[in-house]
Amino acid sequence: MLDLSRLRALHAVSVHGSVGAAAAALGYTPSAVSQQIAKLERETRTTLLERHGRGVALTEEAKLLAATAQQLMDISERAETALEESRGQPVGRLRVAAFASAARGLLPGVLADLAQRHPALEVRLTEINPHLSMDLVSRGVTDLAVTHDWDIAPLPAPEGVEQAVIGDDRCDLVVPAGHPFTSRAVIHRSDLGGQRWVCQPPGRVCHDWLVRTLRTAGFEPDITHVAEENHTIVSLVAAGLGVAVVPRLGTGTLPAGAVAVPLEPGPVRRLYALWRTGAARRPAITEAVRTLREHWPHIAPRTGDSASVPRAEGPAPQ
């Protein structure tokens, strides 16, 4: 009989694309994942991974096993949910994924609270790109994901995935200290021409919002510096290298040299919790979503009013 933990390791490589990324998602070392797959190869007498340059690729036999692993993980999830539901309290392991600023600004307090209230629950956090959240939840790679969408790009939940709104995160225009905008009570989109911008890479919603907004206002954006992390973007602004639109959850405490100015109308991103429909009754999911929503008001005074954007809210798991 094939070992489920070894199949899970192979499945993680198929989802994340590399042994290293699979190890990070599973909370193992790359060596441990490689060993699991090597044992699976010996058990099946089949080559499962082939070297491709500096990476690996799954063989056709490995793809078949990864698909089978997905089915077995679905069955295991249903069994775990039924067992936990019968006990009536959160127990076991809960795999949580969150995008960078939520992992830094929201999750530490939530995880500490869950650990104190439910010592039998082991929560493991992985920081991920928010664009991967839906796929990782739908595949069962993670149990719960904290992700976001923007008012210009709503997040559709596919069949089999449920979502609940955590809160809204408003964005500000962040400028260097001494910039002419710092003397203004509010900045309008029509004022944004002629600025040098620091922004996230193309394909990220913040970048797309900026380009679309400026071109609609008749300006061609001059994006001089590109960075993934909001903290890096803010540091570049503080050094006087440009201005940026940054979500409040992503800024935290601004460094000396950077000033946040209200932008009207400004973009708003909405934070969601995602989980698989089959796990909706699991007490660990219910309690984690409740705790996320409970902690958001302590974050919201610096991020904006959760009722500021009239979009439909998803229900919490029952």
Buried (B, 14 or more C-beta within 10 A) or exposed (E): EBEBEBBBBBBBBBBBBBBBBBBBBBEBEBEBBBBBBEBBBEEBEBEBBEEEEEEBBBBEEBBEBBEBBBEBBBEEBBEBBEEBBEEEEBBBEBBBBBBBBBBBBBBEBBBEBBEEEBEEBBBBBBBBEBEBBBBBBBBBBBBBBBBBBBBEEEBEBEEEBBBBBBBBBBBBBBBBBEBEBEEBEEBEBEBBEEBEBBBBEEEBBBBBBBBEBBEEEEBEBEBEBBBEEBBBBBBBBBBBBBBBBBBBBBBBEBBEBBBBBEBEEBBBBBBBBBBBEBBBBBBBBBBBBBBBBEBBEEBBEBBBEBEBBEEEEBEBBE
